Amino acid sequence: QVYVAESGGGSVQPGGSLRLSCAASGNIVSIGLMSWYRRFPGKERELVASITSSGTTNYADSAKGRFTISRDDRINMVFLQMNILKPDDTATYYCEAIVRPAGVSGANNFWGQGTQVTVSS
């Protein structure tokens, strides 16, 4: 079994910063792509940023220059540093990890439950 859990959400004023963390745990052989998505009320999830196992990153246009994704494979975690936050960044943020579990051929994607980010004055 594999578990993915986010932390670090909260409320912040415009211009502030937050650092989201996501930990994958369980019987893990390897982790490939790790990504952060967000969902606005009533809308589909959208990609915010992703990072491959080799460290290649990809950002949504709205995140470029403000957000930084990173990972630490020693502890199976991915992070999202969010700076210069805007009210438009208010959403629920989700972590996705492509994981190869022990005893299973191939990899599957696993999602966390989400963490709320609210940017408001």
Secondary structure, 3 states (H helix, E strand, C coil): CEEEEEECCEEECCCCCEEEEEEEEECEEEEEEEEEEEECCCCCCEEEEEECCCCCEEECCCCCCCEEEEEECCCCEEEEEECCCCHHHCEEEEEEEEEEECCCCCCEEEECCCEEEEECC
